[in-house]
Amino acid sequence: MTTFDDRESAFENKFAHDEEMKFKAEARANKKLAEWAGAILGKSEAEMETYVVEVIKSDFEEAGHEDVLRKVTADLGDKSDADTVRAQRAECLAQAKEELMGEA
């Protein structure tokens, strides 16, 4: 194997690792956002588990996280606005990334 092949393999491995970490951070952020919204909605522990799954599933409707934001904003109704939900998701993502870095 040449040096070029080694570098190419290392780059591919890093890319795969980075994408996996990004996926995990996004999923964790969605869970945190669902827990935040569920608390505002007054969900019980059992209802919260179901709600978290619903929010995570909503992320598969389209690329990006706008589908999650729409769902949570709609679920909260007049209890929160879209800007607050968006800000909370950004905070959840930052927390998720920090947690993942701490686990590494």
TIRO-219708 format. One record per residue (C-alpha): x, z, y. Coordinates in steps of 0.25 Angstrom, whole numbers, padded with zeros to 4 digits, always signed. Each point is the difference from the previous one (the first is absolute). Example, Ala and Ser with C-alpha at 12.3 -4.5 7.8 and 13.67 -1.06 7.14 Angstrom:
2
+0049+0031-0018+0006-0002+0014
***
This chain:
104
+0000+0000+0000+0005-0004+0014+0001+0009+0012-0011-0009+0006-0009+0003-0012+0003+0015+0001-0004+0000+0014-0013-0008-0003-0004+0009-0011+0002+0012+0009-0008-0006+0012-0011-0003-0010+0000+0014-0005+0000+0006+0014-0012-0009+0004-0008+0005-0013+0003+0014+0003-0004-0001+0015-0013-0007-0004-0003+0011-0010+0003+0011+0010-0009-0007+0011-0011-0001-0010+0001+0015-0004+0000+0004+0015-0012-0009+0003-0008+0006-0012+0004+0014+0004-0004-0002+0014-0013-0005-0004-0002+0012-0008+0003+0009+0011-0009-0008+0009-0011+0002-0010+0002+0015-0001+0000+0001+0015-0013-0008+0001-0006+0008-0011+0003+0013+0006-0007-0005+0013-0012-0005-0008-0001+0014-0007+0002-0006-0014+0002+0010-0012+0012+0000-0009-0007-0009-0010-0006-0009+0011+0014-0001+0006+0007-0005-0013-0011-0011-0001+0002-0003+0015+0015-0001-0001-0002-0010-0011-0010-0008+0008+0009-0001+0012+0012-0004-0009-0008-0011-0007-0004-0005+0014+0014-0004+0003-0001-0011-0011-0010-0008+0008+0010-0007+0008+0014+0000+0004+0005+0011+0010-0007+0013+0003-0011-0004+0009-0010+0000-0011+0003+0015-0002-0002+0003+0015-0013-0007+0000-0005+0008-0012+0004+0013+0006-0005-0003+0014-0013-0004-0006-0001+0012-0009+0003+0009+0012-0010-0006+0009-0002+0007+0013+0010+0012-0005+0012-0009+0004+0004-0013+0006+0008-0011-0005+0012+0003+0009+0000+0015-0005+0000-0006-0014+0011-0009+0002+0008+0010+0007-0002+0010-0012+0004-0011-0010+0013-0002+0008+0003+0014-0001-0004+0001-0015+0010-0012-0003+0011+0007+0008-0003+0013-0009+0000-0009-0013+0013-0007+0003+0007+0014+0004-0005+0006-0013+0005-0012-0008+0013+0001+0006+0001+0014-0003-0003-0003-0015+0011-0010-0001
***
